[in-house]
Amino acid sequence: MKLNYLTQGMVKKSYFCTLLGHRFVETKKVNAHFSEFECTVCKMQATNDIRNNKIALTSELKDINETLFYINLKKQFVSRFYFRKKE
Ligand SMILES: [Zn+2]
């Protein structure tokens, strides 16, 4: 019974989103080109593709974003170290 009620609520929320569109807020900046977003209404997670279209965040895409994020961190660290050494 309780489970039925929960799914009904979820359907209602996503129905709101299909009518008015998702209200995405940025939850994580991966690098200069990619970010992760979450809908404040239905909590759907999304990311953007190379054409800046929002696409649903699958576990595979999440892994890719995580990797890109660490590559970006490494790049920042290396460039900082390089410039400090140069001075
Ligand atoms: Zn939504």
PDB file of the backbone (N, CA, C, O) and the ligand in Angstrom, with CONECT records:
HET     ZN  A 101       1
ATOM      1  N   MET A   1       0.836  -1.218   0.000  1.00  0.00           N
ATOM      2  CA  MET A   1       0.000   0.000   0.000  1.00  0.00           C
ATOM      3  C   MET A   1       0.864   1.258   0.000  1.00  0.00           C
ATOM      4  O   MET A   1       0.654   2.187  -0.780  1.00  0.00           O
ATOM      5  N   LYS A   2       1.852   1.251   0.914  1.00  0.00           N
ATOM      6  CA  LYS A   2       2.730   2.404   1.056  1.00  0.00           C
ATOM      7  C   LYS A   2       3.537   2.622  -0.232  1.00  0.00           C
ATOM      8  O   LYS A   2       3.747   3.754  -0.666  1.00  0.00           O
ATOM      9  N   LEU A   3       3.980   1.516  -0.828  1.00  0.00           N
ATOM     10  CA  LEU A   3       4.782   1.547  -2.053  1.00  0.00           C
ATOM     11  C   LEU A   3       3.958   2.143  -3.205  1.00  0.00           C
ATOM     12  O   LEU A   3       4.459   2.928  -4.010  1.00  0.00           O
ATOM     13  N   ASN A   4       2.678   1.744  -3.257  1.00  0.00           N
ATOM     14  CA  ASN A   4       1.782   2.262  -4.292  1.00  0.00           C
ATOM     15  C   ASN A   4       1.658   3.774  -4.205  1.00  0.00           C
ATOM     16  O   ASN A   4       1.675   4.486  -5.209  1.00  0.00           O
ATOM     17  N   TYR A   5       1.534   4.233  -2.976  1.00  0.00           N
ATOM     18  CA  TYR A   5       1.380   5.665  -2.736  1.00  0.00           C
ATOM     19  C   TYR A   5       2.625   6.424  -3.209  1.00  0.00           C
ATOM     20  O   TYR A   5       2.534   7.489  -3.818  1.00  0.00           O
ATOM     21  N   LEU A   6       3.799   5.833  -2.904  1.00  0.00           N
ATOM     22  CA  LEU A   6       5.076   6.443  -3.281  1.00  0.00           C
ATOM     23  C   LEU A   6       5.206   6.573  -4.795  1.00  0.00           C
ATOM     24  O   LEU A   6       5.587   7.629  -5.302  1.00  0.00           O
ATOM     25  N   THR A   7       4.890   5.501  -5.513  1.00  0.00           N
ATOM     26  CA  THR A   7       5.015   5.540  -6.974  1.00  0.00           C
ATOM     27  C   THR A   7       4.020   6.531  -7.572  1.00  0.00           C
ATOM     28  O   THR A   7       4.303   7.183  -8.577  1.00  0.00           O
ATOM     29  N   GLN A   8       2.860   6.632  -6.944  1.00  0.00           N
ATOM     30  CA  GLN A   8       1.870   7.593  -7.430  1.00  0.00           C
ATOM     31  C   GLN A   8       2.420   9.016  -7.335  1.00  0.00           C
ATOM     32  O   GLN A   8       2.259   9.826  -8.247  1.00  0.00           O
ATOM     33  N   GLY A   9       3.072   9.296  -6.209  1.00  0.00           N
ATOM     34  CA  GLY A   9       3.668  10.611  -5.997  1.00  0.00           C
ATOM     35  C   GLY A   9       4.741  10.903  -7.024  1.00  0.00           C
ATOM     36  O   GLY A   9       4.839  12.020  -7.533  1.00  0.00           O
ATOM     37  N   MET A  10       5.557   9.883  -7.331  1.00  0.00           N
ATOM     38  CA  MET A  10       6.627  10.047  -8.295  1.00  0.00           C
ATOM     39  C   MET A  10       6.076  10.309  -9.687  1.00  0.00           C
ATOM     40  O   MET A  10       6.625  11.119 -10.434  1.00  0.00           O
ATOM     41  N   VAL A  11       4.994   9.628 -10.037  1.00  0.00           N
ATOM     42  CA  VAL A  11       4.364   9.830 -11.345  1.00  0.00           C
ATOM     43  C   VAL A  11       3.845  11.257 -11.450  1.00  0.00           C
ATOM     44  O   VAL A  11       3.993  11.912 -12.482  1.00  0.00           O
ATOM     45  N   LYS A  12       3.237  11.727 -10.369  1.00  0.00           N
ATOM     46  CA  LYS A  12       2.712  13.085 -10.336  1.00  0.00           C
ATOM     47  C   LYS A  12       3.811  14.117 -10.568  1.00  0.00           C
ATOM     48  O   LYS A  12       3.635  15.077 -11.318  1.00  0.00           O
ATOM     49  N   LYS A  13       4.957  13.899  -9.904  1.00  0.00           N
ATOM     50  CA  LYS A  13       6.068  14.823 -10.028  1.00  0.00           C
ATOM     51  C   LYS A  13       6.622  14.865 -11.443  1.00  0.00           C
ATOM     52  O   LYS A  13       6.849  15.942 -11.994  1.00  0.00           O
ATOM     53  N   SER A  14       6.842  13.678 -12.039  1.00  0.00           N
ATOM     54  CA  SER A  14       7.413  13.679 -13.378  1.00  0.00           C
ATOM     55  C   SER A  14       6.382  14.184 -14.403  1.00  0.00           C
ATOM     56  O   SER A  14       6.747  14.680 -15.468  1.00  0.00           O
ATOM     57  N   TYR A  15       5.084  14.049 -14.062  1.00  0.00           N
ATOM     58  CA  TYR A  15       4.031  14.578 -14.934  1.00  0.00           C
ATOM     59  C   TYR A  15       4.141  16.105 -14.978  1.00  0.00           C
ATOM     60  O   TYR A  15       3.962  16.732 -16.022  1.00  0.00           O
ATOM     61  N   PHE A  16       4.438  16.672 -13.824  1.00  0.00           N
ATOM     62  CA  PHE A  16       4.662  18.117 -13.718  1.00  0.00           C
ATOM     63  C   PHE A  16       5.834  18.535 -14.609  1.00  0.00           C
ATOM     64  O   PHE A  16       5.788  19.564 -15.284  1.00  0.00           O
ATOM     65  N   CYS A  17       6.883  17.711 -14.593  1.00  0.00           N
ATOM     66  CA  CYS A  17       8.068  18.010 -15.393  1.00  0.00           C
ATOM     67  C   CYS A  17       7.791  17.867 -16.889  1.00  0.00           C
ATOM     68  O   CYS A  17       8.290  18.657 -17.690  1.00  0.00           O
ATOM     69  N   THR A  18       7.002  16.867 -17.267  1.00  0.00           N
ATOM     70  CA  THR A  18       6.709  16.706 -18.693  1.00  0.00           C
ATOM     71  C   THR A  18       5.856  17.867 -19.199  1.00  0.00           C
ATOM     72  O   THR A  18       5.930  18.242 -20.369  1.00  0.00           O
ATOM     73  N   LEU A  19       5.053  18.425 -18.307  1.00  0.00           N
ATOM     74  CA  LEU A  19       4.220  19.571 -18.697  1.00  0.00           C
ATOM     75  C   LEU A  19       5.022  20.865 -18.789  1.00  0.00           C
ATOM     76  O   LEU A  19       4.929  21.602 -19.770  1.00  0.00           O
ATOM     77  N   LEU A  20       5.807  21.124 -17.753  1.00  0.00           N
ATOM     78  CA  LEU A  20       6.509  22.409 -17.671  1.00  0.00           C
ATOM     79  C   LEU A  20       8.009  22.326 -17.935  1.00  0.00           C
ATOM     80  O   LEU A  20       8.692  23.347 -18.005  1.00  0.00           O
ATOM     81  N   GLY A  21       8.513  21.105 -18.082  1.00  0.00           N
ATOM     82  CA  GLY A  21       9.950  20.927 -18.292  1.00  0.00           C
ATOM     83  C   GLY A  21      10.673  20.830 -16.964  1.00  0.00           C
ATOM     84  O   GLY A  21      10.197  21.341 -15.950  1.00  0.00           O
ATOM     85  N   HIS A  22      11.811  20.181 -16.969  1.00  0.00           N
ATOM     86  CA  HIS A  22      12.594  20.023 -15.738  1.00  0.00           C
ATOM     87  C   HIS A  22      13.191  21.355 -15.309  1.00  0.00           C
ATOM     88  O   HIS A  22      13.479  22.226 -16.130  1.00  0.00           O
ATOM     89  N   ARG A  23      13.368  21.484 -14.008  1.00  0.00           N
ATOM     90  CA  ARG A  23      14.032  22.683 -13.485  1.00  0.00           C
ATOM     91  C   ARG A  23      15.420  22.272 -13.020  1.00  0.00           C
ATOM     92  O   ARG A  23      15.622  21.912 -11.861  1.00  0.00           O
ATOM     93  N   PHE A  24      16.367  22.330 -13.938  1.00  0.00           N
ATOM     94  CA  PHE A  24      17.711  21.855 -13.635  1.00  0.00           C
ATOM     95  C   PHE A  24      18.546  22.902 -12.912  1.00  0.00           C
ATOM     96  O   PHE A  24      18.530  24.086 -13.249  1.00  0.00           O
ATOM     97  N   VAL A  25      19.272  22.429 -11.915  1.00  0.00           N
ATOM     98  CA  VAL A  25      20.285  23.261 -11.269  1.00  0.00           C
ATOM     99  C   VAL A  25      21.606  22.512 -11.369  1.00  0.00           C
ATOM    100  O   VAL A  25      21.637  21.282 -11.327  1.00  0.00           O
ATOM    101  N   GLU A  26      22.689  23.258 -11.502  1.00  0.00           N
ATOM    102  CA  GLU A  26      24.000  22.633 -11.634  1.00  0.00           C
ATOM    103  C   GLU A  26      24.436  22.050 -10.301  1.00  0.00           C
ATOM    104  O   GLU A  26      24.475  22.767  -9.301  1.00  0.00           O
ATOM    105  N   THR A  27      24.762  20.772 -10.265  1.00  0.00           N
ATOM    106  CA  THR A  27      25.198  20.142  -9.022  1.00  0.00           C
ATOM    107  C   THR A  27      26.703  19.946  -8.985  1.00  0.00           C
ATOM    108  O   THR A  27      27.306  19.912  -7.912  1.00  0.00           O
ATOM    109  N   LYS A  28      27.314  19.816 -10.172  1.00  0.00           N
ATOM    110  CA  LYS A  28      28.758  19.576 -10.207  1.00  0.00           C
ATOM    111  C   LYS A  28      29.323  20.073 -11.521  1.00  0.00           C
ATOM    112  O   LYS A  28      28.795  19.779 -12.594  1.00  0.00           O
ATOM    113  N   LYS A  29      30.397  20.826 -11.424  1.00  0.00           N
ATOM    114  CA  LYS A  29      31.072  21.281 -12.636  1.00  0.00           C
ATOM    115  C   LYS A  29      32.199  20.302 -12.934  1.00  0.00           C
ATOM    116  O   LYS A  29      33.145  20.185 -12.155  1.00  0.00           O
ATOM    117  N   VAL A  30      32.104  19.604 -14.054  1.00  0.00           N
ATOM    118  CA  VAL A  30      33.105  18.588 -14.386  1.00  0.00           C
ATOM    119  C   VAL A  30      34.364  19.257 -14.932  1.00  0.00           C
ATOM    120  O   VAL A  30      35.461  19.039 -14.417  1.00  0.00           O
ATOM    121  N   ASN A  31      34.207  20.061 -15.962  1.00  0.00           N
ATOM    122  CA  ASN A  31      35.294  20.901 -16.479  1.00  0.00           C
ATOM    123  C   ASN A  31      34.671  22.090 -17.207  1.00  0.00           C
ATOM    124  O   ASN A  31      33.489  22.376 -17.013  1.00  0.00           O
ATOM    125  N   ALA A  32      35.430  22.776 -18.027  1.00  0.00           N
ATOM    126  CA  ALA A  32      34.905  23.973 -18.693  1.00  0.00           C
ATOM    127  C   ALA A  32      33.738  23.661 -19.630  1.00  0.00           C
ATOM    128  O   ALA A  32      32.926  24.539 -19.923  1.00  0.00           O
ATOM    129  N   HIS A  33      33.650  22.422 -20.099  1.00  0.00           N
ATOM    130  CA  HIS A  33      32.614  22.076 -21.086  1.00  0.00           C
ATOM    131  C   HIS A  33      31.466  21.248 -20.529  1.00  0.00           C
ATOM    132  O   HIS A  33      30.357  21.301 -21.059  1.00  0.00           O
ATOM    133  N   PHE A  34      31.715  20.478 -19.463  1.00  0.00           N
ATOM    134  CA  PHE A  34      30.684  19.571 -18.969  1.00  0.00           C
ATOM    135  C   PHE A  34      30.297  19.855 -17.524  1.00  0.00           C
ATOM    136  O   PHE A  34      31.132  20.215 -16.695  1.00  0.00           O
ATOM    137  N   SER A  35      29.013  19.682 -17.246  1.00  0.00           N
ATOM    138  CA  SER A  35      28.494  19.838 -15.893  1.00  0.00           C
ATOM    139  C   SER A  35      27.453  18.761 -15.633  1.00  0.00           C
ATOM    140  O   SER A  35      26.935  18.144 -16.564  1.00  0.00           O
ATOM    141  N   GLU A  36      27.153  18.542 -14.357  1.00  0.00           N
ATOM    142  CA  GLU A  36      26.071  17.636 -14.005  1.00  0.00           C
ATOM    143  C   GLU A  36      24.942  18.469 -13.419  1.00  0.00           C
ATOM    144  O   GLU A  36      25.179  19.426 -12.682  1.00  0.00           O
ATOM    145  N   PHE A  37      23.715  18.095 -13.753  1.00  0.00           N
ATOM    146  CA  PHE A  37      22.547  18.849 -13.301  1.00  0.00           C
ATOM    147  C   PHE A  37      21.561  17.938 -12.594  1.00  0.00           C
ATOM    148  O   PHE A  37      21.553  16.727 -12.811  1.00  0.00           O
ATOM    149  N   GLU A  38      20.726  18.531 -11.742  1.00  0.00           N
ATOM    150  CA  GLU A  38      19.662  17.775 -11.105  1.00  0.00           C
ATOM    151  C   GLU A  38      18.392  18.605 -11.131  1.00  0.00           C
ATOM    152  O   GLU A  38      18.416  19.809 -10.873  1.00  0.00           O
ATOM    153  N   CYS A  39      17.279  17.948 -11.447  1.00  0.00           N
ATOM    154  CA  CYS A  39      15.987  18.631 -11.464  1.00  0.00           C
ATOM    155  C   CYS A  39      15.514  18.813 -10.028  1.00  0.00           C
ATOM    156  O   CYS A  39      15.494  17.853  -9.257  1.00  0.00           O
ATOM    157  N   THR A  40      15.136  20.028  -9.664  1.00  0.00           N
ATOM    158  CA  THR A  40      14.716  20.304  -8.285  1.00  0.00           C
ATOM    159  C   THR A  40      13.361  19.686  -7.971  1.00  0.00           C
ATOM    160  O   THR A  40      13.009  19.528  -6.802  1.00  0.00           O
ATOM    161  N   VAL A  41      12.600  19.336  -8.996  1.00  0.00           N
ATOM    162  CA  VAL A  41      11.255  18.786  -8.790  1.00  0.00           C
ATOM    163  C   VAL A  41      11.282  17.268  -8.667  1.00  0.00           C
ATOM    164  O   VAL A  41      10.824  16.718  -7.665  1.00  0.00           O
ATOM    165  N   CYS A  42      11.825  16.576  -9.696  1.00  0.00           N
ATOM    166  CA  CYS A  42      11.773  15.106  -9.698  1.00  0.00           C
ATOM    167  C   CYS A  42      13.115  14.454  -9.379  1.00  0.00           C
ATOM    168  O   CYS A  42      13.218  13.227  -9.371  1.00  0.00           O
ATOM    169  N   LYS A  43      14.147  15.262  -9.115  1.00  0.00           N
ATOM    170  CA  LYS A  43      15.494  14.776  -8.759  1.00  0.00           C
ATOM    171  C   LYS A  43      16.153  13.982  -9.887  1.00  0.00           C
ATOM    172  O   LYS A  43      17.083  13.213  -9.644  1.00  0.00           O
ATOM    173  N   MET A  44      15.677  14.164 -11.111  1.00  0.00           N
ATOM    174  CA  MET A  44      16.296  13.490 -12.247  1.00  0.00           C
ATOM    175  C   MET A  44      17.668  14.109 -12.491  1.00  0.00           C
ATOM    176  O   MET A  44      17.819  15.331 -12.481  1.00  0.00           O
ATOM    177  N   GLN A  45      18.672  13.251 -12.711  1.00  0.00           N
ATOM    178  CA  GLN A  45      20.020  13.752 -12.940  1.00  0.00           C
ATOM    179  C   GLN A  45      20.314  13.783 -14.426  1.00  0.00           C
ATOM    180  O   GLN A  45      19.910  12.892 -15.173  1.00  0.00           O
ATOM    181  N   ALA A  46      21.023  14.823 -14.847  1.00  0.00           N
ATOM    182  CA  ALA A  46      21.347  14.975 -16.258  1.00  0.00           C
ATOM    183  C   ALA A  46      22.741  15.542 -16.417  1.00  0.00           C
ATOM    184  O   ALA A  46      23.333  16.064 -15.473  1.00  0.00           O
ATOM    185  N   THR A  47      23.247  15.429 -17.620  1.00  0.00           N
ATOM    186  CA  THR A  47      24.529  16.034 -17.951  1.00  0.00           C
ATOM    187  C   THR A  47      24.379  16.634 -19.345  1.00  0.00           C
ATOM    188  O   THR A  47      23.364  16.418 -20.007  1.00  0.00           O
ATOM    189  N   ASN A  48      25.372  17.376 -19.788  1.00  0.00           N
ATOM    190  CA  ASN A  48      25.238  17.923 -21.135  1.00  0.00           C
ATOM    191  C   ASN A  48      26.190  17.219 -22.097  1.00  0.00           C
ATOM    192  O   ASN A  48      27.257  16.750 -21.702  1.00  0.00           O
ATOM    193  N   ASP A  49      25.784  17.153 -23.372  1.00  0.00           N
ATOM    194  CA  ASP A  49      26.648  16.543 -24.376  1.00  0.00           C
ATOM    195  C   ASP A  49      27.454  17.632 -25.082  1.00  0.00           C
ATOM    196  O   ASP A  49      27.396  18.799 -24.694  1.00  0.00           O
ATOM    197  N   ILE A  50      28.205  17.252 -26.119  1.00  0.00           N
ATOM    198  CA  ILE A  50      29.081  18.225 -26.785  1.00  0.00           C
ATOM    199  C   ILE A  50      28.305  19.354 -27.454  1.00  0.00           C
ATOM    200  O   ILE A  50      28.853  20.435 -27.672  1.00  0.00           O
ATOM    201  N   ARG A  51      27.035  19.119 -27.785  1.00  0.00           N
ATOM    202  CA  ARG A  51      26.223  20.180 -28.400  1.00  0.00           C
ATOM    203  C   ARG A  51      25.443  20.972 -27.362  1.00  0.00           C
ATOM    204  O   ARG A  51      24.570  21.769 -27.706  1.00  0.00           O
ATOM    205  N   ASN A  52      25.761  20.750 -26.081  1.00  0.00           N
ATOM    206  CA  ASN A  52      25.125  21.434 -24.951  1.00  0.00           C
ATOM    207  C   ASN A  52      23.650  21.075 -24.766  1.00  0.00           C
ATOM    208  O   ASN A  52      22.888  21.855 -24.195  1.00  0.00           O
ATOM    209  N   ASN A  53      23.242  19.882 -25.253  1.00  0.00           N
ATOM    210  CA  ASN A  53      21.894  19.388 -24.985  1.00  0.00           C
ATOM    211  C   ASN A  53      21.935  18.601 -23.683  1.00  0.00           C
ATOM    212  O   ASN A  53      22.921  17.921 -23.398  1.00  0.00           O
ATOM    213  N   LYS A  54      20.860  18.691 -22.887  1.00  0.00           N
ATOM    214  CA  LYS A  54      20.814  17.939 -21.638  1.00  0.00           C
ATOM    215  C   LYS A  54      20.409  16.499 -21.936  1.00  0.00           C
ATOM    216  O   LYS A  54      19.424  16.241 -22.626  1.00  0.00           O
ATOM    217  N   ILE A  55      21.201  15.562 -21.393  1.00  0.00           N
ATOM    218  CA  ILE A  55      20.871  14.149 -21.560  1.00  0.00           C
ATOM    219  C   ILE A  55      20.850  13.480 -20.196  1.00  0.00           C
ATOM    220  O   ILE A  55      21.561  13.891 -19.279  1.00  0.00           O
ATOM    221  N   ALA A  56      20.013  12.431 -20.070  1.00  0.00           N
ATOM    222  CA  ALA A  56      19.876  11.728 -18.797  1.00  0.00           C
ATOM    223  C   ALA A  56      21.223  11.152 -18.361  1.00  0.00           C
ATOM    224  O   ALA A  56      21.969  10.598 -19.168  1.00  0.00           O
ATOM    225  N   LEU A  57      21.513  11.294 -17.074  1.00  0.00           N
ATOM    226  CA  LEU A  57      22.798  10.852 -16.540  1.00  0.00           C
ATOM    227  C   LEU A  57      22.732   9.361 -16.204  1.00  0.00           C
ATOM    228  O   LEU A  57      22.153   8.974 -15.189  1.00  0.00           O
ATOM    229  N   THR A  58      23.322   8.537 -17.051  1.00  0.00           N
ATOM    230  CA  THR A  58      23.378   7.100 -16.791  1.00  0.00           C
ATOM    231  C   THR A  58      24.621   6.810 -15.964  1.00  0.00           C
ATOM    232  O   THR A  58      25.489   7.673 -15.833  1.00  0.00           O
ATOM    233  N   SER A  59      24.719   5.616 -15.408  1.00  0.00           N
ATOM    234  CA  SER A  59      25.893   5.276 -14.590  1.00  0.00           C
ATOM    235  C   SER A  59      27.166   5.310 -15.435  1.00  0.00           C
ATOM    236  O   SER A  59      28.242   5.640 -14.938  1.00  0.00           O
ATOM    237  N   GLU A  60      27.031   4.964 -16.719  1.00  0.00           N
ATOM    238  CA  GLU A  60      28.168   4.996 -17.637  1.00  0.00           C
ATOM    239  C   GLU A  60      28.662   6.441 -17.825  1.00  0.00           C
ATOM    240  O   GLU A  60      29.862   6.709 -17.756  1.00  0.00           O
ATOM    241  N   LEU A  61      27.725   7.359 -18.061  1.00  0.00           N
ATOM    242  CA  LEU A  61      28.079   8.774 -18.236  1.00  0.00           C
ATOM    243  C   LEU A  61      28.644   9.365 -16.953  1.00  0.00           C
ATOM    244  O   LEU A  61      29.520  10.230 -16.985  1.00  0.00           O
ATOM    245  N   LYS A  62      28.127   8.882 -15.815  1.00  0.00           N
ATOM    246  CA  LYS A  62      28.613   9.345 -14.522  1.00  0.00           C
ATOM    247  C   LYS A  62      30.082   8.966 -14.352  1.00  0.00           C
ATOM    248  O   LYS A  62      30.883   9.761 -13.861  1.00  0.00           O
ATOM    249  N   ASP A  63      30.428   7.742 -14.763  1.00  0.00           N
ATOM    250  CA  ASP A  63      31.817   7.281 -14.704  1.00  0.00           C
ATOM    251  C   ASP A  63      32.705   8.135 -15.597  1.00  0.00           C
ATOM    252  O   ASP A  63      33.810   8.511 -15.205  1.00  0.00           O
ATOM    253  N   ILE A  64      32.221   8.443 -16.800  1.00  0.00           N
ATOM    254  CA  ILE A  64      32.984   9.261 -17.746  1.00  0.00           C
ATOM    255  C   ILE A  64      33.218  10.649 -17.154  1.00  0.00           C
ATOM    256  O   ILE A  64      34.330  11.172 -17.206  1.00  0.00           O
ATOM    257  N   ASN A  65      32.166  11.239 -16.593  1.00  0.00           N
ATOM    258  CA  ASN A  65      32.277  12.568 -15.981  1.00  0.00           C
ATOM    259  C   ASN A  65      33.261  12.567 -14.820  1.00  0.00           C
ATOM    260  O   ASN A  65      34.033  13.508 -14.642  1.00  0.00           O
ATOM    261  N   GLU A  66      33.220  11.487 -14.028  1.00  0.00           N
ATOM    262  CA  GLU A  66      34.133  11.355 -12.887  1.00  0.00           C
ATOM    263  C   GLU A  66      35.578  11.347 -13.385  1.00  0.00           C
ATOM    264  O   GLU A  66      36.446  12.009 -12.816  1.00  0.00           O
ATOM    265  N   THR A  67      35.823  10.585 -14.459  1.00  0.00           N
ATOM    266  CA  THR A  67      37.163  10.498 -15.045  1.00  0.00           C
ATOM    267  C   THR A  67      37.602  11.855 -15.575  1.00  0.00           C
ATOM    268  O   THR A  67      38.729  12.288 -15.333  1.00  0.00           O
ATOM    269  N   LEU A  68      36.707  12.525 -16.300  1.00  0.00           N
ATOM    270  CA  LEU A  68      37.012  13.855 -16.845  1.00  0.00           C
ATOM    271  C   LEU A  68      37.335  14.841 -15.730  1.00  0.00           C
ATOM    272  O   LEU A  68      38.218  15.689 -15.863  1.00  0.00           O
ATOM    273  N   PHE A  69      36.595  14.711 -14.616  1.00  0.00           N
ATOM    274  CA  PHE A  69      36.789  15.592 -13.477  1.00  0.00           C
ATOM    275  C   PHE A  69      38.190  15.421 -12.895  1.00  0.00           C
ATOM    276  O   PHE A  69      38.860  16.402 -12.575  1.00  0.00           O
ATOM    277  N   TYR A  70      38.632  14.158 -12.759  1.00  0.00           N
ATOM    278  CA  TYR A  70      39.954  13.905 -12.196  1.00  0.00           C
ATOM    279  C   TYR A  70      41.072  14.289 -13.159  1.00  0.00           C
ATOM    280  O   TYR A  70      42.136  14.738 -12.734  1.00  0.00           O
ATOM    281  N   ILE A  71      40.828  14.112 -14.457  1.00  0.00           N
ATOM    282  CA  ILE A  71      41.817  14.537 -15.463  1.00  0.00           C
ATOM    283  C   ILE A  71      41.999  16.052 -15.360  1.00  0.00           C
ATOM    284  O   ILE A  71      43.120  16.561 -15.406  1.00  0.00           O
ATOM    285  N   ASN A  72      40.892  16.752 -15.223  1.00  0.00           N
ATOM    286  CA  ASN A  72      40.900  18.207 -15.092  1.00  0.00           C
ATOM    287  C   ASN A  72      41.655  18.653 -13.835  1.00  0.00           C
ATOM    288  O   ASN A  72      42.433  19.605 -13.869  1.00  0.00           O
ATOM    289  N   LEU A  73      41.408  17.945 -12.727  1.00  0.00           N
ATOM    290  CA  LEU A  73      42.104  18.251 -11.464  1.00  0.00           C
ATOM    291  C   LEU A  73      43.605  18.063 -11.617  1.00  0.00           C
ATOM    292  O   LEU A  73      44.400  18.888 -11.168  1.00  0.00           O
ATOM    293  N   LYS A  74      43.974  16.969 -12.253  1.00  0.00           N
ATOM    294  CA  LYS A  74      45.372  16.627 -12.479  1.00  0.00           C
ATOM    295  C   LYS A  74      46.040  17.694 -13.338  1.00  0.00           C
ATOM    296  O   LYS A  74      47.159  18.131 -13.072  1.00  0.00           O
ATOM    297  N   LYS A  75      45.307  18.101 -14.385  1.00  0.00           N
ATOM    298  CA  LYS A  75      45.808  19.113 -15.306  1.00  0.00           C
ATOM    299  C   LYS A  75      46.066  20.430 -14.570  1.00  0.00           C
ATOM    300  O   LYS A  75      47.093  21.080 -14.769  1.00  0.00           O
ATOM    301  N   GLN A  76      45.112  20.807 -13.715  1.00  0.00           N
ATOM    302  CA  GLN A  76      45.254  22.038 -12.934  1.00  0.00           C
ATOM    303  C   GLN A  76      46.452  21.956 -12.006  1.00  0.00           C
ATOM    304  O   GLN A  76      47.223  22.907 -11.878  1.00  0.00           O
ATOM    305  N   PHE A  77      46.598  20.809 -11.362  1.00  0.00           N
ATOM    306  CA  PHE A  77      47.692  20.608 -10.423  1.00  0.00           C
ATOM    307  C   PHE A  77      49.033  20.677 -11.146  1.00  0.00           C
ATOM    308  O   PHE A  77      49.963  21.341 -10.688  1.00  0.00           O
ATOM    309  N   VAL A  78      49.123  19.984 -12.279  1.00  0.00           N
ATOM    310  CA  VAL A  78      50.364  19.935 -13.052  1.00  0.00           C
ATOM    311  C   VAL A  78      50.725  21.327 -13.568  1.00  0.00           C
ATOM    312  O   VAL A  78      51.883  21.734 -13.478  1.00  0.00           O
ATOM    313  N   SER A  79      49.749  22.061 -14.106  1.00  0.00           N
ATOM    314  CA  SER A  79      50.043  23.390 -14.647  1.00  0.00           C
ATOM    315  C   SER A  79      50.456  24.350 -13.536  1.00  0.00           C
ATOM    316  O   SER A  79      51.320  25.202 -13.746  1.00  0.00           O
ATOM    317  N   ARG A  80      49.847  24.224 -12.356  1.00  0.00           N
ATOM    318  CA  ARG A  80      50.206  25.069 -11.225  1.00  0.00           C
ATOM    319  C   ARG A  80      51.651  24.794 -10.799  1.00  0.00           C
ATOM    320  O   ARG A  80      52.423  25.717 -10.538  1.00  0.00           O
ATOM    321  N   PHE A  81      51.990  23.531 -10.736  1.00  0.00           N
ATOM    322  CA  PHE A  81      53.315  23.097 -10.338  1.00  0.00           C
ATOM    323  C   PHE A  81      54.346  23.584 -11.354  1.00  0.00           C
ATOM    324  O   PHE A  81      55.426  24.052 -10.993  1.00  0.00           O
ATOM    325  N   TYR A  82      53.989  23.463 -12.631  1.00  0.00           N
ATOM    326  CA  TYR A  82      54.880  23.839 -13.719  1.00  0.00           C
ATOM    327  C   TYR A  82      55.179  25.335 -13.670  1.00  0.00           C
ATOM    328  O   TYR A  82      56.329  25.751 -13.810  1.00  0.00           O
ATOM    329  N   PHE A  83      54.130  26.144 -13.468  1.00  0.00           N
ATOM    330  CA  PHE A  83      54.327  27.597 -13.460  1.00  0.00           C
ATOM    331  C   PHE A  83      55.079  28.063 -12.221  1.00  0.00           C
ATOM    332  O   PHE A  83      55.836  29.033 -12.268  1.00  0.00           O
ATOM    333  N   ARG A  84      54.863  27.367 -11.124  1.00  0.00           N
ATOM    334  CA  ARG A  84      55.552  27.747  -9.891  1.00  0.00           C
ATOM    335  C   ARG A  84      57.049  27.473 -10.034  1.00  0.00           C
ATOM    336  O   ARG A  84      57.886  28.245  -9.565  1.00  0.00           O
ATOM    337  N   LYS A  85      57.359  26.374 -10.681  1.00  0.00           N
ATOM    338  CA  LYS A  85      58.741  25.969 -10.867  1.00  0.00           C
ATOM    339  C   LYS A  85      59.472  26.930 -11.818  1.00  0.00           C
ATOM    340  O   LYS A  85      60.670  27.178 -11.684  1.00  0.00           O
ATOM    341  N   LYS A  86      58.714  27.454 -12.770  1.00  0.00           N
ATOM    342  CA  LYS A  86      59.272  28.321 -13.807  1.00  0.00           C
ATOM    343  C   LYS A  86      59.680  29.686 -13.247  1.00  0.00           C
ATOM    344  O   LYS A  86      60.640  30.301 -13.711  1.00  0.00           O
ATOM    345  N   GLU A  87      58.916  30.152 -12.223  1.00  0.00           N
ATOM    346  CA  GLU A  87      59.165  31.490 -11.690  1.00  0.00           C
ATOM    347  C   GLU A  87      60.527  31.640 -11.016  1.00  0.00           C
ATOM    348  O   GLU A  87      60.858  32.720 -10.526  1.00  0.00           O
TER     349      GLU A  87
HETATM  350 ZN    ZN A 101      12.048  17.063 -13.368  1.00  0.00          ZN2+
END
